């Protein structure tokens, strides 16, 4: 099935194949302990593939269950993959790296610090008008100032409904005008990456960036007497028009430092049903300490 350099394989199949070829170099054909090999693709099929299985724990969410949060959170740490490289004798295209990163960072959702998230719906399914209304406009402005204004990515579920659709926001524009007494009327445009693109499409060098989409939001901010133009001191706001039903539901600013090491402590908890530990299996081929094999692949891929 591998064909030339594994070109016909899926991202996780390529990872398994790459690790197999790497271990054959260490131990020779058919050598080495079973723990030296991975079955990341099989684990994914056994645990996350829903198909027509009504007993699957996510069968009720089969219309949208996926790894959008893993894809979006990976952009906090990694640049968009744009090259094709052969590593350990396996060809890795941008889509392969995106798939591998999305699978790794699917586990990152369990390592968001309290001060790294805004929005009640991230912690529990909403139901109250307050849950539905947040993230409020002034909170979103604060989140953007802490991330995008500093050249970082802001991860967001962009709809307050039951379904969760996560995207990386990389840019925004805002304008405002005075409204009634004590209120200013604002309009904001969020720019975020589109998840519905063709496999291996790369738009980094395309000025039009057809993989970037946008959404306009309208809102009102309640300003205190003698307001000096500082949006950070605004504590009350509301969405208006269509934005009442189309605003972000939760935003993630950061992940816990060192979460990739901490994740191994969760191997025997419920997290194991979401984290593909086969993908992040650690090896010690040089005696320099145990490292996730996938990290060696990513280091080679992003090496200039």
Secondary structure as UniProt FT lines:
FT   HELIX           4..6
FT   TURN            7..8
FT   HELIX           11..27
FT   TURN            29..30
FT   HELIX           34..36
FT   HELIX           40..48
FT   TURN            51..52
FT   TURN            54..55
FT   TURN            57..58
FT   HELIX           59..61
FT   TURN            62..64
FT   HELIX           68..74
FT   TURN            75..77
FT   STRAND          85..87
FT   TURN            88..89
FT   STRAND          90..92
FT   HELIX           94..105
FT   HELIX           106..110
FT   HELIX           114..116
FT   STRAND          117..118
FT   HELIX           120..122
FT   HELIX           129..133
FT   HELIX           137..146
FT   HELIX           148..150
FT   STRAND          154..157
FT   STRAND          166..178
FT   TURN            181..182
FT   STRAND          183..193
FT   TURN            199..200
FT   TURN            204..205
FT   TURN            207..208
FT   TURN            210..211
FT   STRAND          212..222
FT   TURN            225..226
FT   HELIX           231..233
FT   STRAND          236..239
FT   HELIX           241..245
FT   STRAND          250..252
FT   TURN            257..258
FT   HELIX           259..262
FT   HELIX           263..266
FT   TURN            267..268
FT   HELIX           270..273
FT   TURN            277..280
FT   STRAND          282..283
FT   STRAND          291..292
FT   HELIX           293..302
//
